[in-house]
């Protein structure tokens, strides 16, 4: 489920404008207040108050206690109007976030040093295994939703990072700690050498800025996280 630093839109209005349902404010005031009403999804046998919506929460979301449909605005458009992930993002005026893990400062005439290469390869290998495990199910579903086949995913050596923290010395950079966000891992190889790693965040906080940037000292290879 995508989360938001603050509501980027009125989820209640979005649902009411797309479906023949009206949501009424409930006396329950937890999590910004809940609105209830008939479920908008076809085939659901719910009554008047089975569908719940939390439009004012830090994580605007909905849930039907009868049919089980749940999610955020992106999921609603995908399930109710059968949009792709990208179409839903565009419809809502949202953008994906991409983080890059390049060897930085260098002019890209020389591949990163052995320490960076070793740690980077280990990260990519572990992320590939994670993608095909239960922990990477959401990432794999995201890639399938974007039209990638299993063969293409394996050929491109794509993976999934659940989010982790690593010591800078593991990468051979002058930083105490490097926080790597969760997302799809995209390795960039050339001539058998790993030059760069990109992480595309697929369902974490849209609108929540990731501000940490780590660079090497001038003239030394390093690593950075960039939006």
Backbone as CSV, one residue per row, in Angstrom:
resi,resn,N_x,N_y,N_z,CA_x,CA_y,CA_z,C_x,C_y,C_z
1,UNK,0.844,-1.185,0.000,0.000,0.000,0.000,0.881,1.237,0.000
2,UNK,0.585,2.196,-0.866,1.339,3.437,-0.911,0.974,4.297,0.277
3,UNK,1.965,4.922,0.884,1.700,5.814,2.000,2.029,7.238,1.591
4,UNK,1.545,8.234,2.349,1.701,9.622,2.005,2.139,10.411,3.224
5,UNK,2.984,11.428,2.985,3.406,12.292,4.073,2.224,13.130,4.551
6,UNK,1.305,13.443,3.674,0.046,14.111,3.991,-0.911,13.785,2.865
7,UNK,-2.220,13.816,3.124,-3.163,13.477,2.067,-2.949,14.332,0.827
8,UNK,-2.685,13.715,-0.322,-2.431,14.444,-1.557,-3.727,14.742,-2.288
9,UNK,-4.840,14.226,-1.798,-6.140,14.387,-2.421,-7.182,13.907,-1.421
10,UNK,-8.433,14.084,-1.744,-9.517,13.616,-0.885,-9.959,12.253,-1.386
11,UNK,-9.562,11.201,-0.690,-9.885,9.843,-1.112,-11.386,9.620,-1.141
12,UNK,-12.093,10.186,-0.182,-13.548,10.036,-0.157,-14.172,10.607,-1.437
13,UNK,-13.752,11.822,-1.819,-14.283,12.450,-3.032,-13.924,11.655,-4.271
14,UNK,-12.728,11.095,-4.274,-12.299,10.290,-5.415,-13.218,9.088,-5.596
15,UNK,-13.498,8.382,-4.493,-14.348,7.195,-4.559,-15.777,7.572,-4.966
16,UNK,-16.314,8.640,-4.367,-17.685,9.052,-4.671,-17.827,9.559,-6.104
17,UNK,-16.755,10.127,-6.652,-16.832,10.649,-8.020,-16.731,9.550,-9.071
18,UNK,-16.181,8.392,-8.681,-16.014,7.291,-9.626,-17.059,6.195,-9.449
19,UNK,-17.670,6.131,-8.279,-18.602,5.034,-7.999,-19.946,5.578,-7.520
20,UNK,-20.989,4.785,-7.713,-22.333,5.166,-7.272,-22.510,4.829,-5.801
21,UNK,-21.796,5.523,-4.961,-21.890,5.293,-3.521,-21.663,6.603,-2.792
22,UNK,-22.217,6.752,-1.620,-22.030,7.936,-0.799,-21.553,7.500,0.576
23,UNK,-20.531,8.163,1.056,-19.927,7.801,2.331,-20.297,8.830,3.387
24,UNK,-20.677,8.344,4.547,-21.148,9.196,5.640,-20.174,9.165,6.802
25,UNK,-19.940,10.331,7.399,-19.006,10.408,8.521,-19.518,9.623,9.711
26,UNK,-18.652,8.819,10.291,-18.999,8.015,11.454,-18.563,8.731,12.725
27,UNK,-19.107,8.325,13.858,-18.728,8.915,15.130,-17.340,8.470,15.570
28,UNK,-16.822,7.443,14.928,-15.479,6.964,15.272,-14.464,7.984,14.796
29,UNK,-13.667,8.526,15.688,-12.756,9.609,15.333,-11.301,9.180,15.235
30,UNK,-11.028,7.904,15.335,-9.647,7.445,15.270,-9.069,7.624,13.874
31,UNK,-7.772,7.880,13.815,-7.041,7.972,12.548,-7.638,9.007,11.606
32,UNK,-8.033,10.145,12.144,-8.563,11.210,11.301,-10.040,11.113,11.001
33,UNK,-10.715,10.099,11.523,-12.145,9.926,11.268,-12.403,8.957,10.135
34,UNK,-13.491,8.197,10.266,-13.811,7.191,9.261,-15.171,7.488,8.638
35,UNK,-15.266,7.251,7.340,-16.522,7.394,6.613,-16.976,6.002,6.195
36,UNK,-18.270,5.742,6.274,-18.795,4.421,5.930,-19.931,4.542,4.917
37,UNK,-20.206,3.435,4.255,-21.279,3.409,3.273,-21.294,2.085,2.537
38,UNK,-22.161,1.944,1.515,-22.214,0.719,0.723,-20.916,0.537,-0.063
39,UNK,-20.491,-0.683,-0.237,-19.265,-0.958,-0.985,-19.490,-0.639,-2.463
40,UNK,-18.551,0.070,-3.088,-18.711,0.440,-4.496,-18.340,-0.667,-5.478
41,UNK,-17.707,-1.721,-4.991,-17.236,-2.762,-5.901,-18.370,-3.694,-6.324
42,UNK,-18.513,-3.928,-7.627,-19.577,-4.800,-8.141,-19.490,-6.203,-7.549
43,UNK,-20.653,-6.770,-7.242,-20.682,-8.130,-6.737,-20.609,-8.235,-5.229
44,UNK,-20.297,-7.126,-4.547,-20.217,-7.163,-3.090,-21.625,-7.094,-2.498
45,UNK,-21.897,-7.932,-1.519,-23.223,-7.994,-0.910,-23.317,-7.186,0.379
46,UNK,-22.410,-6.207,0.518,-22.373,-5.439,1.757,-23.609,-4.570,1.937
47,UNK,-23.884,-4.229,3.183,-24.998,-3.351,3.512,-24.483,-1.915,3.621
48,UNK,-25.205,-1.094,4.379,-24.938,0.339,4.378,-23.582,0.766,4.944
49,UNK,-23.070,0.046,5.936,-21.870,0.540,6.605,-20.690,-0.428,6.551
50,UNK,-20.662,-1.316,5.576,-19.577,-2.300,5.500,-18.291,-1.705,4.924
51,UNK,-18.444,-0.694,4.084,-17.274,-0.082,3.435,-16.772,1.071,4.295
52,UNK,-15.482,1.036,4.623,-14.869,2.050,5.481,-13.810,2.829,4.694
53,UNK,-13.754,4.130,4.935,-12.773,4.982,4.265,-12.188,5.962,5.267
54,UNK,-10.856,6.076,5.268,-10.146,7.008,6.153,-9.439,8.062,5.294
55,UNK,-10.146,9.072,4.811,-9.547,10.047,3.887,-8.598,11.043,4.538
56,UNK,-8.729,11.247,5.856,-7.916,12.254,6.539,-6.736,11.664,7.293
57,UNK,-6.517,10.382,7.130,-5.401,9.717,7.790,-4.089,10.097,7.114
58,UNK,-2.991,9.875,7.815,-1.678,10.049,7.189,-1.481,9.018,6.089
59,UNK,-2.261,7.926,6.149,-2.267,6.908,5.096,-3.703,6.739,4.595
60,UNK,-4.180,7.643,3.746,-5.561,7.528,3.258,-5.815,6.152,2.663
61,UNK,-6.908,5.494,3.094,-7.135,4.121,2.660,-8.607,3.760,2.804
62,UNK,-8.970,2.604,2.265,-10.342,2.107,2.373,-10.303,0.605,2.647
63,UNK,-11.438,0.063,3.102,-11.534,-1.374,3.376,-12.994,-1.777,3.464
64,UNK,-13.356,-2.872,2.809,-14.700,-3.417,2.911,-14.631,-4.691,3.746
65,UNK,-15.387,-4.733,4.798,-15.316,-5.888,5.694,-16.073,-7.097,5.144
66,UNK,-16.775,-6.930,4.019,-17.509,-8.047,3.417,-16.703,-8.691,2.290
67,UNK,-16.376,-7.929,1.267,-15.661,-8.501,0.107,-14.150,-8.476,0.276
68,UNK,-13.652,-7.668,1.228,-12.224,-7.658,1.499,-11.418,-6.688,0.667
69,UNK,-12.030,-5.959,-0.256,-11.278,-4.977,-1.032,-10.676,-3.932,-0.093
70,UNK,-9.416,-3.609,-0.318,-8.764,-2.609,0.513,-7.593,-2.015,-0.249
71,UNK,-7.149,-0.843,0.195,-5.997,-0.220,-0.439,-6.052,1.287,-0.351
72,UNK,-5.256,1.928,-1.200,-5.216,3.378,-1.256,-5.834,3.836,-2.564
73,UNK,-5.625,5.082,-2.936,-6.227,5.620,-4.156,-5.730,4.898,-5.396
74,UNK,-4.440,4.581,-5.408,-3.868,3.888,-6.561,-4.516,2.526,-6.718
75,UNK,-4.660,1.804,-5.611,-5.262,0.476,-5.667,-6.736,0.558,-6.065
76,UNK,-7.416,1.607,-5.617,-8.828,1.758,-5.973,-8.993,1.910,-7.490
77,UNK,-8.170,2.758,-8.084,-8.260,2.961,-9.530,-7.867,1.699,-10.293
78,UNK,-6.926,0.947,-9.756,-6.520,-0.296,-10.416,-7.628,-1.347,-10.341
79,UNK,-8.274,-1.443,-9.172,-9.301,-2.474,-8.995,-10.653,-2.059,-9.575
80,UNK,-11.026,-0.793,-9.382,-12.366,-0.363,-9.787,-12.423,0.024,-11.273
81,UNK,-11.388,0.708,-11.756,-11.392,1.160,-13.147,-10.389,0.394,-14.011
82,UNK,-9.760,-0.622,-13.425,-8.856,-1.516,-14.155,-7.705,-0.764,-14.827
83,UNK,-7.178,0.221,-14.136,-6.019,0.952,-14.645,-4.741,0.203,-14.316
84,UNK,-3.698,0.487,-15.066,-2.381,-0.021,-14.707,-1.832,0.862,-13.589
85,UNK,-0.743,0.418,-12.984,-0.130,1.211,-11.913,0.260,2.588,-12.434
86,UNK,0.893,2.620,-13.611,1.333,3.888,-14.186,0.163,4.802,-14.521
87,UNK,-0.918,4.239,-15.053,-2.099,5.041,-15.377,-2.719,5.643,-14.126
88,UNK,-2.741,4.866,-13.033,-3.293,5.367,-11.780,-2.460,6.519,-11.236
89,UNK,-1.133,6.367,-11.298,-0.253,7.443,-10.851,-0.510,8.715,-11.640
90,UNK,-0.576,8.571,-12.966,-0.797,9.730,-13.835,-2.153,10.364,-13.562
91,UNK,-3.161,9.543,-13.350,-4.504,10.034,-13.093,-4.564,10.853,-11.812
92,UNK,-3.769,10.459,-10.823,-3.758,11.139,-9.527,-2.747,12.274,-9.471
93,UNK,-1.950,12.405,-10.529,-0.938,13.447,-10.544,0.240,13.150,-9.646
94,UNK,0.493,11.855,-9.410,1.614,11.439,-8.566,2.758,10.961,-9.440
95,UNK,3.942,10.918,-8.857,5.119,10.447,-9.570,5.856,9.434,-8.721
96,UNK,6.457,8.459,-9.402,7.291,7.496,-8.699,8.587,8.170,-8.274
97,UNK,9.223,7.620,-7.254,10.524,8.120,-6.840,11.603,7.122,-7.244
98,UNK,12.698,7.648,-7.739,13.807,6.794,-8.136,15.046,7.214,-7.367
99,UNK,15.735,6.255,-6.777,16.977,6.513,-6.072,18.115,5.843,-6.826
100,UNK,19.229,6.548,-6.933,20.382,5.984,-7.619,21.510,5.749,-6.637
101,UNK,22.234,4.685,-6.870,23.394,4.348,-6.057,24.610,4.275,-6.980
102,UNK,25.041,5.429,-7.536,26.169,5.401,-8.450,27.487,5.442,-7.707
103,UNK,28.591,5.076,-8.354,29.881,5.157,-7.711,30.371,6.589,-7.567
104,UNK,29.681,7.568,-8.127,29.794,9.031,-8.044,31.192,9.613,-8.287
105,UNK,31.341,10.896,-8.169,32.512,11.732,-8.419,33.358,11.324,-9.622
106,UNK,33.445,10.078,-9.939,34.263,9.619,-11.046,33.716,10.138,-12.372
107,UNK,34.538,10.092,-13.399,34.135,10.544,-14.729,33.595,9.384,-15.542
108,UNK,33.421,8.212,-14.913,32.902,7.021,-15.555,33.830,6.473,-16.638
109,UNK,35.115,6.782,-16.499,36.105,6.176,-17.391,36.674,4.912,-16.778
110,UNK,36.457,4.752,-15.470,36.979,3.604,-14.744,35.879,3.036,-13.858
111,UNK,35.784,1.719,-13.815,34.759,1.074,-12.986,35.065,1.307,-11.510
112,UNK,34.065,1.230,-10.638,34.271,1.390,-9.197,35.306,0.397,-8.663
113,UNK,35.879,0.734,-7.515,36.930,-0.104,-6.934,36.371,-1.440,-6.439
114,UNK,37.245,-2.342,-6.072,36.869,-3.711,-5.740,35.919,-3.795,-4.546
115,UNK,36.147,-2.963,-3.527,35.275,-3.010,-2.348,33.842,-2.666,-2.722
116,UNK,33.682,-1.586,-3.500,32.342,-1.187,-3.948,31.724,-2.274,-4.817
117,UNK,32.532,-2.811,-5.713,32.053,-3.867,-6.612,31.561,-5.082,-5.816
118,UNK,32.345,-5.504,-4.860,32.006,-6.694,-4.089,30.713,-6.521,-3.304
119,UNK,30.596,-5.390,-2.617,29.388,-5.137,-1.831,28.182,-4.930,-2.743
120,UNK,28.393,-4.223,-3.843,27.298,-3.984,-4.785,26.782,-5.274,-5.398
121,UNK,27.682,-6.154,-5.780,27.275,-7.439,-6.355,26.517,-8.278,-5.329
122,UNK,27.001,-8.248,-4.080,26.329,-9.009,-3.020,24.917,-8.473,-2.784
123,UNK,24.771,-7.140,-2.806,23.457,-6.533,-2.623,22.519,-6.939,-3.766
124,UNK,23.023,-6.881,-4.996,22.194,-7.238,-6.157,21.789,-8.708,-6.115
125,UNK,22.738,-9.576,-5.734,22.435,-11.010,-5.667,21.380,-11.292,-4.599
126,UNK,21.543,-10.669,-3.425,20.579,-10.875,-2.336,19.206,-10.324,-2.717
127,UNK,19.195,-9.200,-3.441,17.914,-8.612,-3.834,17.200,-9.474,-4.872
128,UNK,17.966,-10.146,-5.733,17.359,-11.045,-6.715,16.686,-12.221,-6.022
129,UNK,17.361,-12.774,-5.016,16.771,-13.876,-4.258,15.532,-13.418,-3.500
130,UNK,15.596,-12.183,-2.950,14.474,-11.646,-2.189,13.250,-11.439,-3.075
131,UNK,13.479,-10.984,-4.318,12.365,-10.711,-5.233,11.520,-11.946,-5.477
132,UNK,12.162,-13.118,-5.543,11.441,-14.353,-5.849,11.016,-15.098,-4.586
133,UNK,11.156,-14.441,-3.447,10.722,-15.028,-2.177,9.432,-14.349,-1.743
134,UNK,8.779,-14.856,-0.694,7.555,-14.209,-0.194,7.763,-12.748,0.177
135,UNK,8.959,-12.379,0.630,9.223,-10.993,1.030,9.178,-10.049,-0.162
136,UNK,9.456,-10.572,-1.343,9.477,-9.722,-2.528,8.223,-9.808,-3.365
137,UNK,7.174,-10.428,-2.827,5.936,-10.638,-3.596,5.357,-9.328,-4.130
138,UNK,5.357,-8.284,-3.316,4.795,-6.996,-3.750,5.630,-6.404,-4.880
139,UNK,6.954,-6.524,-4.783,7.828,-6.017,-5.833,7.646,-6.768,-7.135
140,UNK,7.502,-8.092,-7.033,7.311,-8.912,-8.229,5.967,-8.587,-8.876
141,UNK,4.941,-8.391,-8.059,3.626,-8.039,-8.591,3.680,-6.686,-9.292
142,UNK,4.459,-5.759,-8.735,4.629,-4.443,-9.353,5.246,-4.575,-10.745
143,UNK,6.303,-5.386,-10.856,6.965,-5.572,-12.146,6.037,-6.244,-13.154
144,UNK,5.298,-7.252,-12.695,4.336,-7.909,-13.586,3.275,-6.907,-14.038
145,UNK,2.875,-6.019,-13.120,1.878,-5.013,-13.464,2.386,-4.006,-14.479
146,UNK,3.707,-3.842,-14.546,4.300,-2.935,-15.525,4.584,-3.624,-16.851
147,UNK,4.229,-4.911,-16.938,4.373,-5.625,-18.207,5.620,-6.484,-18.328
148,UNK,6.420,-6.607,-17.266,7.623,-7.419,-17.314,7.269,-8.901,-17.171
149,UNK,7.854,-9.725,-18.002,7.681,-11.169,-17.875,8.752,-11.711,-16.931
150,UNK,8.564,-12.932,-16.438,9.563,-13.543,-15.557,10.913,-13.639,-16.260
151,UNK,10.882,-13.983,-17.552,12.126,-14.126,-18.315,12.861,-12.792,-18.403
152,UNK,12.128,-11.717,-18.649,12.749,-10.393,-18.746,13.315,-9.958,-17.406
153,UNK,12.585,-10.223,-16.339,13.038,-9.845,-14.998,14.341,-10.552,-14.649
154,UNK,14.415,-11.846,-14.985,15.632,-12.615,-14.687,16.787,-12.167,-15.581
155,UNK,16.489,-11.910,-16.838,17.538,-11.504,-17.771,18.148,-10.160,-17.372
156,UNK,17.305,-9.247,-16.892,17.789,-7.934,-16.468,18.380,-7.962,-15.067
157,UNK,18.286,-9.108,-14.394,18.818,-9.300,-13.045,18.211,-8.310,-12.052
158,UNK,16.915,-8.058,-12.217,16.226,-7.152,-11.301,16.005,-7.832,-9.953
159,UNK,15.936,-7.043,-8.913,15.745,-7.594,-7.576,14.870,-6.687,-6.733
160,UNK,14.765,-7.028,-5.464,13.964,-6.229,-4.535,14.714,-6.094,-3.219
161,UNK,14.868,-4.852,-2.770,15.504,-4.582,-1.481,14.420,-4.206,-0.484
162,UNK,14.307,-4.912,0.642,13.279,-4.611,1.639,13.615,-3.412,2.508
163,UNK,14.774,-2.779,2.229,15.220,-1.655,3.048,16.243,-2.134,4.063
164,UNK,17.380,-1.470,4.119,18.421,-1.894,5.058,19.393,-0.758,5.332
165,UNK,20.190,-0.947,6.361,21.204,0.016,6.744,22.558,-0.665,6.707
166,UNK,23.531,-0.032,6.087,24.854,-0.626,5.946,25.926,0.370,6.362
167,UNK,27.031,-0.146,6.820,28.157,0.706,7.195,28.859,1.198,5.937
168,UNK,29.286,2.452,5.942,29.958,3.016,4.786,31.222,2.264,4.419
169,UNK,31.903,1.721,5.429,33.152,1.017,5.154,32.927,-0.242,4.329
170,UNK,31.704,-0.776,4.366,31.399,-1.944,3.536,31.470,-1.606,2.058
171,UNK,31.243,-0.324,1.747,31.304,0.143,0.361,32.631,0.826,0.042
172,UNK,33.454,1.002,1.066,34.722,1.682,0.849,34.562,3.182,0.750
173,UNK,33.542,3.730,1.420,33.316,5.169,1.393,33.454,5.735,2.798
174,UNK,33.685,7.035,2.870,33.900,7.689,4.150,32.582,8.170,4.730
175,UNK,31.800,7.234,5.180,30.521,7.539,5.813,30.244,6.461,6.841
176,UNK,29.716,6.847,7.988,29.474,5.876,9.044,28.360,4.904,8.685
177,UNK,27.305,5.432,8.065,26.141,4.585,7.801,25.443,5.015,6.519
178,UNK,24.956,4.048,5.784,24.219,4.299,4.555,22.864,3.604,4.661
179,UNK,21.780,4.373,4.598,20.431,3.820,4.663,19.909,3.660,3.242
180,UNK,19.616,2.435,2.857,19.132,2.141,1.512,17.631,1.890,1.574
181,UNK,16.813,2.675,0.852,15.353,2.518,0.917,14.897,1.251,0.214
182,UNK,13.699,0.801,0.545,13.167,-0.386,-0.104,12.692,-0.041,-1.510
183,UNK,12.847,-0.985,-2.413,12.410,-0.754,-3.781,12.991,-1.777,-4.738
184,UNK,12.693,-1.600,-6.013,13.198,-2.465,-7.065,14.661,-2.135,-7.327
185,UNK,15.510,-3.145,-7.328,16.949,-2.955,-7.536,17.284,-3.196,-9.010
186,UNK,17.915,-2.196,-9.629,18.285,-2.276,-11.041,19.802,-2.134,-11.159
187,UNK,20.510,-3.220,-11.445,21.966,-3.139,-11.580,22.361,-2.692,-12.984
188,UNK,23.442,-1.943,-13.074,23.955,-1.473,-14.358,25.355,-2.073,-14.560
189,UNK,25.433,-3.050,-15.450,26.699,-3.718,-15.744,27.216,-3.272,-17.116
190,UNK,28.517,-3.219,-17.232,29.156,-2.934,-18.520,30.522,-3.611,-18.527
191,UNK,30.761,-4.446,-19.512,32.043,-5.135,-19.589,32.305,-6.036,-18.416
192,UNK,31.242,-6.590,-17.839,31.397,-7.478,-16.694,31.595,-6.758,-15.379
193,UNK,31.565,-5.419,-15.384,31.762,-4.635,-14.171,30.446,-3.961,-13.768
194,UNK,30.216,-3.877,-12.467,29.035,-3.202,-11.949,29.363,-1.722,-11.781
195,UNK,28.684,-0.869,-12.535,28.978,0.557,-12.519,28.030,1.358,-11.634
196,UNK,26.819,0.878,-11.488,25.813,1.673,-10.804,24.645,0.796,-10.372
197,UNK,23.966,1.199,-9.287,22.765,0.508,-8.817,21.665,1.547,-8.635
198,UNK,20.518,1.296,-9.235,19.373,2.194,-9.088,18.277,1.476,-8.316
199,UNK,17.669,2.182,-7.376,16.530,1.630,-6.640,15.295,2.433,-6.993
200,UNK,14.311,1.777,-7.574,13.050,2.437,-7.901,12.028,2.060,-6.837
201,UNK,11.619,3.064,-6.077,10.667,2.819,-5.017,9.293,2.633,-5.633
202,UNK,8.643,1.498,-5.351,7.416,1.156,-6.059,6.131,1.346,-5.302
203,UNK,6.214,1.379,-3.976,4.949,1.596,-3.284,5.116,2.276,-1.939
204,UNK,6.348,2.761,-1.665,6.506,3.455,-0.393,6.123,4.912,-0.553
205,UNK,6.410,5.716,0.453,5.796,7.038,0.600,5.943,7.972,-0.583
206,UNK,4.873,8.169,-1.319,4.838,9.171,-2.368,4.660,10.518,-1.690
207,UNK,5.521,11.457,-2.019,5.423,12.769,-1.395,6.303,12.906,-0.163
208,UNK,6.812,11.821,0.347,7.701,11.862,1.501,9.132,11.920,1.002
209,UNK,9.813,13.021,1.272,11.140,13.225,0.707,12.174,12.357,1.412
210,UNK,13.060,11.763,0.624,14.190,11.017,1.168,15.399,11.915,1.000
211,UNK,15.860,12.498,2.077,16.809,13.596,1.990,18.265,13.191,2.159
212,UNK,18.539,11.991,2.634,19.912,11.612,2.917,20.700,11.413,1.633
213,UNK,21.802,12.118,1.501,22.696,11.975,0.360,24.111,11.785,0.882
214,UNK,24.768,10.796,0.376,26.128,10.494,0.811,27.063,10.540,-0.391
215,UNK,28.133,11.298,-0.266,29.096,11.419,-1.359,30.493,11.125,-0.823
216,UNK,31.366,10.743,-1.731,32.748,10.492,-1.342,33.494,11.818,-1.279
217,UNK,34.668,11.777,-0.692,35.527,12.957,-0.714,35.986,13.201,-2.146
218,UNK,36.312,14.449,-2.498,36.758,14.736,-3.856,37.898,13.828,-4.282
219,UNK,37.764,13.277,-5.442,38.818,12.439,-5.991,38.731,10.993,-5.589
220,UNK,37.781,10.655,-4.702,37.650,9.271,-4.259,36.301,8.724,-4.689
221,UNK,36.271,7.457,-4.987,35.022,6.846,-5.373,34.105,6.734,-4.163
222,UNK,32.832,6.857,-4.393,31.903,6.765,-3.281,30.555,6.273,-3.724
223,UNK,29.527,6.740,-3.045,28.191,6.241,-3.304,27.211,7.328,-2.916
224,UNK,26.107,7.433,-3.599,25.137,8.456,-3.235,23.727,7.932,-3.407
225,UNK,22.820,8.563,-2.704,21.393,8.310,-2.881,20.817,9.592,-3.447
226,UNK,20.160,9.512,-4.585,19.626,10.701,-5.222,18.169,10.491,-5.553
227,UNK,17.381,11.575,-5.511,15.972,11.496,-5.920,15.924,11.562,-7.436
